[in-house]
């Protein structure tokens, strides 16, 4: 039993090493936009949460589990139309998500569907366009 303390120390150090390897990936801060692009001003009423600046933005991992929630509130972009007569409103959001996922899903409250973005797209700033005047 004179080796017992050495074995206990070896086992403890192995556990510490393994615990260090299983740390979660670092977070990245994402600055994205939700753009409401409609053909007529009246269509804005179809998206009241976005127009009012309190649309919830939900980010999911590849398995669909929610990893972050924030509000599109204009935090990182100017709000309002770009030029007189423009029917486009742009709202910003900021969220922290883990790095290294194969893709990230973004959904906006009051809008059907989820849009998928790569990690590179998330780092550049994902842009979600809503409405009948979205390009492409």
N, C-alpha and C positions, 0 to 999 in steps of 0.2 A: 504494500500500500504506500510505499514511499514515493511512487510515481503519481499518486492521486492528485496532489496539488498542481503538478505540471500538466496533467491531462485536463484538469478543471480550467486552468489558465489558457490552455490551447483552445478548448471548446469555447470559452468566453470570447477570446480574440477572434475566432472564426465567426461567431455570431455577430460581432461588431462589424466585421468586414462585410458580411452578407447584408446586414442592415443598411450599410452605406451604399451598397449596389442597388438596393430596391427603392431608393429615394424617388419621389415623383419628378417628372420632367420640369424644367423651369417654365415659368409663365412668360407669355409675351403680351404686351399691351397692343390692342388693335383699335385703330381709329377708322371707323367706317361711316357710310352714309346711307340714308334711305331717301330716295328721290321719288316724289310724287309727280308724275308727268301725265297730264290729261289734256284732251283736245279743247275742252271748254271749261271755264271756271266753275260752272254748275256741277261738274262731275266731282269736284273736291268734296262735296257732301257725302259721297260714297265711302270716304276714308276719314271719318271724323277724328279718330285717334291720332292719325298722322298730322292732320291739319292743326290740331290743338297742341301738338308737340308732346304727347304723352304715350306714343306707341311703344309697346314693349317689344324689345328685340331679344330673341332667345337663340342661343348658340348650343348646338348639339355635337356630340362626337360621332364617329362612323356607325356606332351601334344605336344611335338615336337617343342616347342619354343626355339630358340637359347638363351642360358644364358651365354655363354662364347666362345671366339675365341682366339686361340693362334697359334704359329708356332712350329712344331716339328723340333727343331734346335740343338739338342744335349746339351741342357742346363743343364741336370742333369745326363747324362750317357756318358761314353766314346764312341766316334764315331768309326765306322769302324769294320772290321772283328775281331772276337775274336782270331782266329788262322789262320795261313797261309792256304789258300785253302778253308776257310769257306766262304760261299756265303751269310752270314747274316750280315746286317747292323742294328744297333740300334740307334735310335734318341730319345732324351728326350724332354719332354715338361712340362711346369708348367702353371697352370691355377687356378683361384679362382672361386669357385661355391658356391651357398648357401647349407647349411646343411639341412638334413631332408627330402629330396625327396625320393619317393619310388624307383626310378631308374633314371639313367643318361644315355643319349645316346651319343656315341662318333663316329664321322665320320672323315675321313681323305680325303683331296682333292686328286682327281685322283683315288680314290678307291670307288667301289660301296658298298652301304649298311651302316648301323649304327649298332654298337655293344652296348649292354646294360650292365650296371654295377650297382650293389647295392651301397649304401652309404659306407658300409664296404669295398667293393672292391676299391672304389674311394680313401678311406683313406689309403689303403695299396699300392696303385699305380696301376692304370689300365694299362694293356699291350695289345696293339692292334697288331696282327700279320697279315702281308700282304704278299702274295706270295704263290707259289705252294708247298713250303717246310715247311709250318707251321704245327706244331705237332697237332694232334687231329682233 
